[in-house]
Amino acid sequence: MRAAIFRGPGEIRVEDVPRPSIEAPTDAIVRVTHTAICGSDLWFYRGQSDRDDGSRVGHEPMGVVEAVGDEVRSVEPGDRVFAPFVVSCGHCEFCRRGLHTSCVNGDSWGGDNGGAQGEYVRSPHADGTLVRVPDRHADDEDALEAVLPLTDVMGTGHHAAVSAGVGAGDTCVVIGDGAVGLCGVLAARRLGASRIVAVGHHPDRLELAESFGATETVLGGGDTDVVDRVTELTYGGAEHVLECVGAASAMEQAVGVCRPGGTVGYVGVPHGVEDAGIPIFDFFGDNISLRGGVAPVRAYAEDLLADVLGGTLDPSPIFTKRVSLDDIAEGYRAMDDRAAIKVLVEP
């Protein structure tokens, strides 16, 4: 089969690799029809995180089940499915607690599992990992494009909102205008927030945030002091702040705009914070809570899927570019250049 391969910073190639096959009775083989490039993929693409030369990439698969092991019960060949960005068994202590990303039997989509930016993947623990799309939506392209973000960014933005404690009538601030931050706006609106202040660096993305439900936006850069401006807008800060970037500067903004006694929900993959440090005294001094981490997307999948298919949730506008697998290098360049928010890939 063909799959996207990392060949060093700035270089993604499509190469022939062995096609995965059933290895355990709990496995399923999925023919990938839709996948995506994630903002976190840019870290290794830019050489800012380690990645083995020759490794398969991608972690947001959607497709059609081709084969299942003898013990798989939840899906069968021909079913349309999507999968969160990590494999989870569904029955260990942490999966039962809704912490699927801490699954003791967890796995990734890379290596022998195929890499989700390729033509096929093997899903270990298919019953605990794969989410079936009802047949009536299985070939509805608009619906599928809206479902695809549930593999990662929509669930991650939702985790930020849940971790920050957003509820009906609340005021919240979303730091970051990437795909996760924009999905955080959607999640905050879904949870009933009455005021949502979106913070970012790109006017077009903040316009999209407004269409997603942001009631105010703050454009950073230049002479704008983001913390001062947001504090002014929220009359002293918000009790619920979503940190959706992962950079030290974003965490500093998050705690800076959080009201004393409030909560920062963080889901941005941390980069650069080891050297800069988390502003822990700011959390301490104002009794601000910090909650979040890697999003257990599988725990939210059914609820979010119901809303997407019911027409009340549509994150698909985050896909601002679509490429074939053969052109995936172009998709990486577009995201790296900030010419696309998120790229949909069709193997």
LOKEPA-705345 format. One record per residue (C-alpha): residue in three letters; x, y, z. Coordinates in steps of 0.1 Angstrom, whole numbers, plus 5000, padded with zeros to 4 digits. Each point is the difference from the previous one (the first is absolute). Layout:
# LOKEPA-705345
ALAXYZ ...
***
This chain:
# LOKEPA-705345
MET500050005000 ARG501050374998 ALA500650205031 ALA501550335011 ILE503549975013 PHE502150255020 ARG503450044983 GLY501450285021 PRO499050365008 GLY497950154973 GLU499849674980 ILE497049784998 ARG499949734973 VAL497449754988 GLU501649664998 ASP499049634997 VAL499949825033 PRO498749665012 ARG496250005003 PRO498949915036 SER498249685006 ILE498049845029 GLU502549905027 ALA497749945029 PRO496349895004 THR499150355013 ASP501550184969 ALA498250174971 ILE501450124967 VAL498650334988 ARG500350144965 VAL500650375006 THR497850234980 HIS500650335019 THR502850115023 ALA501650335009 ILE503250195008 CYS500150115036 GLY501750315014 SER502049765023 ASP501549844968 LEU501750344993 TRP502349955030 PHE501949724984 TYR499550144965 ARG501950325012 GLY502649805018 GLN498850125034 SER499449655014 ASP501649674994 ARG498749764974 ASP501749704984 ASP501050034963 GLY497749764981 SER497249995025 ARG496450014989 VAL497950295011 GLY496450105007 HIS497649935028 GLU496450114988 PRO498649714980 MET496549954986 GLY499049734976 VAL498349674992 VAL500649685019 GLU501649744977 ALA500549715024 VAL499649915036 GLY501549755024 ASP497949725015 GLU499350185033 VAL498950344986 ARG496350065007 SER499350384995 VAL500950034963 GLU500049784969 PRO501350034965 GLY498350284981 ASP499450225030 ARG501050374998 VAL502150085031 PHE502350275014 ALA502649975027 PRO501550225027 PHE503750094997 VAL501049725024 VAL499049645002 SER498249905033 CYS498749665012 GLY496850145015 HIS500049775031 CYS503150085022 GLU499850225031 PHE500750324982 CYS497849944970 ARG497149935024 ARG500850345017 GLY499950184967 LEU503850044998 HIS500549804968 THR503350184992 SER501449835032 CYS498849654989 VAL502449745012 ASN499649814967 GLY500250324979 ASP501850034967 SER500650254972 TRP499250004963 GLY503650004989 GLY502449714994 ASP498549674989 ASN496450145006 GLY500450194968 GLY500250375008 ALA496650184995 GLN501350214971 GLY499949694978 GLU497749774982 TYR499449755028 VAL500449975038 ARG499749715024 SER498050085031 PRO501049805030 HIS497249985025 ALA497450084974 ASP497149985024 GLY501550255023 THR501350234973 LEU497950024969 VAL496850215000 ARG497449894975 VAL498250264978 PRO496349914994 ASP499349864966 ARG497850294990 HIS502950245003 ALA502749764987 ASP500250154965 ASP498950365008 GLU503250204992 ASP498950315019 ALA499249805031 LEU503349814997 GLU502050324998 ALA498350125031 VAL500749675018 LEU503749984991 PRO501150275026 LEU498649775027 THR503149794995 ASP502050275018 VAL499550384999 MET496350015009 GLY500449765029 THR503150195011 GLY498350344999 HIS497149845019 HIS502449875026 ALA501450355005 ALA496550135006 VAL499149725024 SER503250035019 ALA499550375004 GLY496649945014 VAL498050184974 GLY496249995006 ALA496850174991 GLY500250385003 ASP503750015006 THR502650244986 CYS503149834986 VAL503250094981 VAL501549784973 ILE503750054994 GLY501049894965 ASP498450024966 GLY501349684985 ALA497749704994 VAL499949905036 GLY499350365012 LEU497250044975 CYS498549675011 GLY500350125035 VAL497750294991 LEU497549754986 ALA500349805031 ALA499550305023 ARG496950104980 ARG498749645002 LEU500450005038 GLY498050325002 ALA502550285006 SER498450344996 ARG503250194993 ILE503049854981 VAL503150214994 ALA502249854973 VAL503750114999 GLY502249944970 HIS502550154975 HIS498149964967 PRO497050224991 ASP498549744977 ARG500149735026 LEU498450245026 GLU497250064975 LEU499449634999 ALA500050005038 GLU497250254999 SER498049784976 PHE500649715025 GLY498650215029 ALA502750235013 THR498350315013 GLU503250205000 THR503549964985 VAL503450145009 LEU502750014973 GLY503549975015 GLY503250144987 GLY501150364993 ASP499350235030 THR497149795014 ASP500449895035 VAL497849694999 VAL499849965038 ASP499050365005 ARG497450004972 VAL498449675011 THR499950105036 GLU498350324990 LEU497449824979 THR499349755028 TYR499950265028 GLY502949855018 GLY500649664983 ALA498049694992 GLU499549705024 HIS500449764971 VAL503050014977 LEU500849764972 GLU503749974991 CYS500249854965 VAL503550074988 GLY502649835023 ALA502650284999 ALA501350175031 SER498750334988 ALA496549864997 MET500149865035 GLU501150345013 GLN497150174982 ALA497649735013 VAL500950065037 GLY500250374994 VAL496450024989 CYS498649755025 ARG498050155028 PRO501149925035 GLY498549665010 GLY499549914964 THR501249704979 VAL502349964970 GLY499249704979 TYR503149924980 VAL500349774970 GLY502750154979 VAL502949764996 PRO502750165021 HIS503050144980 GLY502650245014 VAL498549995035 GLU502849805014 ASP502550284996 ALA497550295006 GLY498249835029 ILE496450005010 PRO499150335018 ILE499149795031 PHE500250295024 ASP497250184980 PHE497949695004 PHE500849985037 GLY499550375008 ASP496550024985 ASN498849655009 ILE499749914963 SER499549634992 LEU501849834971 ARG498249704984 GLY500349814968 GLY502649824980 VAL499949774971 ALA496349974990 PRO498249675005 VAL498250054967 ARG498449655001 ALA498150095031 TYR498250294982 ALA499549834966 GLU496449885003 ASP498650325014 LEU501850224975 LEU499149764971 ALA496350035010 ASP500150384998 VAL501950004967 LEU497549764984 GLY497150195016 GLY501250324983 THR500850205031 LEU503849974998 ASP502150064969 PRO503750045003 SER500749934963 PRO500850364991 ILE503449955017 PHE501049814969 THR501150284977 LYS502049784976 ARG499449654985 VAL502849794984 SER500449654987 LEU502549775017 ASP502450054971 ASP499950385007 ILE500449975038 ALA503350185000 GLU498250304986 GLY497649985029 TYR502850005025 ARG501550314983 ALA496750185001 MET499649945037 ASP503650085008 ASP499550334981 ARG496850075018 ALA498250004966 ALA497649735013 ILE498449955034 LYS499749624996 VAL500549784970 LEU497649724991 VAL501849714982 GLU498349754978 PRO502049684994 
***
